Amino acid sequence: MTAPADTVAELRALIGVAQYEETGEFPVERGYIWTTLSSVENGNPLFWDEDVADAVTGGFIAPPTMLSVWFRPHHWAPGRSAPHLPLQIHFDLKERLGLPEAVMSDNTIIFHDPVRPGDILTTRQVLRSVSDQKTTKLGTGRFWVIDVEYTNQSGALVGVESYTGFGYRRTAGPDSSPEASA
Amino acid sequence: MSAPAPAPAPVLLLCEVTTGDRLPELSYDVTATTVVLGALASRDWRPMHHDKDFAVERNGTRDIFLNTPNQAAWFERFLTDWTGPHGRLGRMTFRMLGSVFPGDTMRLSGVVTDVTVDDIGCGWIGVDVTLSVDGDVKTTCAARLAVPVDADDNPWSRTGTRWQPS
C-alpha cells in the first residue's frame, strides 16, 4: 500500500514544528533511579554515595541515560480517555501512512544540564524528516527522524533525543527478525 | 556540623587515554528477569519486553528482548565503570542491529576513537562501544564523554556555554 501523496505532503508540512508539549506525570525520583541502576548493576558512587554526589555533582542526579524514562506514561491512570504514547509523532506516522510495523534503527541522545530528583521535565517532539518509500529486508515503508527536546522546570535544556524510525509492512515470513521494537 | 567530605580524586584523566585504547570488557548472562526488570525500570510496558507469545507472534522474534532504553543504561554503566564518577556523557548514538534475548551472554567492548580538548578546555573522549552475542554485533554505541583534564578539573561543573556536548 502506498500512502497518498497529499498525506505525505501534509506530514512533511509538520517538519520543524514543535508538537505534543507535555509535562512529566511525576517528578524525577530516586526509586526509578535505584531500580534502573540495579537492572544494569551500575555501582557508580555518584548515584549511591551522598558525599560523592555532593562533591562531584552538587547533590544527587539521575543517570543521564534515564532521560526518556521520566516521560513514559503510567500504564493506567484514572480518567484517562485515550492512551498517551511517548513519541506520539512516531505512532501518528505509522497510522497516517498505513504502516502497521515499525523499528527504531538508530537513536542519538545529547545530554545537557543534569537531571535531579524533584525535577519536573517538559518535552516537545519535532519531526525532522520523512523519506520517500524504501524497501528493506523487513518490508516496504518509510524512514523518519523525530527529535524530542527535554527541559526542566527552570526552562534549562537537559537533553535532546533524536530517533530514526522505519515504519513498514512485512513482506517476509515470521522468520524475519526485526531489529528493535517501536 | 561536620565539614563536607573532600571530593574524591578522578579515576581517569584525559592524559591517561590514547586513541586505540580498549576498555575493560563486560560480560553478562541475560535472563528473562534481566529483560523484564530493564523494561519496567525504564517504564516500558510494551508486551514484547515481557510477553513471549506476543514477541514471537507479533514481532517475529524468538523471545522477549532487551529494550533500547535499558541498553542505553548498560552502555552508560560500561563507560562509567571505566571513567569513574567524574566521567560525564555528552552524546551517545545507538544503532540497533539485532535483538538480545534471555539465554544470551552479552559482551560489551569499547575502543577509544579520539581524544580532544575543546575550545573551552573540556577534555573529550570518543568511544565506539559494541554489544555482541556469540560474536554477532547486536547494538553499537558511538559515545562522546568528558573526563577531567587534570586532578582539579570536573566536567560536571561546566554549565551553559561552557558545556558543548554535541
Interface residues (C-beta under 8 A of the other chain):
Chain A: Y32 T35 T36 S38 S39 V40 E41 N42 G43 N44 P45 L46 D51 V52 D54 A55 V56 T57 G58 P63 P64 T65 M66 S68 V69 R72 H75 V103 M104 S105 D106 N107 T108 I109 I110 F111 H112 D113 P114 R170 P174 D175 S176 S177 P178 E179 A180 S181
Chain B: P4 A5 P6 A7 P8 Y28 T34 L37 G38 L40 A41 S42 R43 D44 W45 R46 M48 H49 E57 N59 G60 T61 F65 N67 T68 P69 N70 A72 A73 W74 F75 E76 R77 T80 D81 G84 P85 H86 R88 L89 G90 R91 M92 T93 F94 R95 M96 L97 G98 S99 N154 W156 T159 W163 P165 S166
